[in-house]
Amino acid sequence: MDRVRRHGRNIVFVNYAVGRTDCRSVLVDEEHGGYLAARHLIDLGRRRLVFAGGPDNLHAVNVRRKGAKRATSETRRTVSLR
């Protein structure tokens, strides 16, 4: 990273919070993404959703699933998430 900066290049990290002032980072709201995906399917009338993600030990997978579960819990219709 220091070598790249010495050459005058800008650095942007994706989904990695960097504690440096000479670099930038872009973070994805994984929970909201899972919510939006499930909400979209529910709004289309889907009632049985399958969450396909893994491995389960990845933080991003778990928070996406959390967002999808939140979307299913907010609907008045019976919607299942597996």
SVG drawing of the C-alpha trace seen along z (x, -y; Angstrom):
<svg xmlns="http://www.w3.org/2000/svg" viewBox="-51 -12 58 36">
<polyline fill="none" stroke="black" stroke-width="0.4" points="0.0,0.0 2.8,-2.4 4.6,-1.6 1.4,-2.4 0.9,-5.6 4.5,-6.7 3.7,-6.5 0.8,-8.9 -1.9,-6.4 -5.2,-6.6 -6.4,-3.6 -10.0,-2.6 -10.7,0.5 -14.1,2.2 -15.7,3.7 -12.7,3.0 -12.5,0.2 -9.1,-1.3 -7.7,-3.5 -5.6,-5.7 -6.2,-9.2 -4.5,-8.7 -6.8,-5.9 -10.6,-5.6 -13.0,-2.8 -16.4,-1.9 -18.5,0.3 -21.5,2.3 -24.6,2.5 -25.0,6.3 -27.9,6.4 -29.8,3.9 -29.0,5.7 -30.5,8.9 -33.5,7.0 -34.0,5.3 -33.6,8.6 -36.2,10.4 -38.5,7.4 -38.4,7.3 -39.4,10.9 -42.2,10.5 -43.5,7.5 -43.6,9.6 -45.9,12.0 -43.4,14.7 -44.2,16.6 -41.5,19.2 -38.0,17.8 -34.7,19.7 -31.6,18.0 -28.6,19.3 -25.3,18.2 -22.4,19.5 -20.3,20.5 -22.1,19.6 -19.0,18.5 -18.8,15.4 -20.1,12.2 -21.6,10.9 -23.6,14.0 -25.0,13.9 -26.1,10.3 -27.6,10.7 -29.7,13.6 -30.6,11.3 -31.9,8.7 -33.9,11.3 -35.5,12.5 -36.4,9.0 -38.2,8.5 -40.2,11.7 -41.1,10.8 -42.5,7.4 -45.0,8.8 -48.6,9.6 -48.7,12.5 -47.3,15.9 -43.8,16.0 -41.2,18.6 -37.5,18.3 -35.3,21.4"/>
</svg>
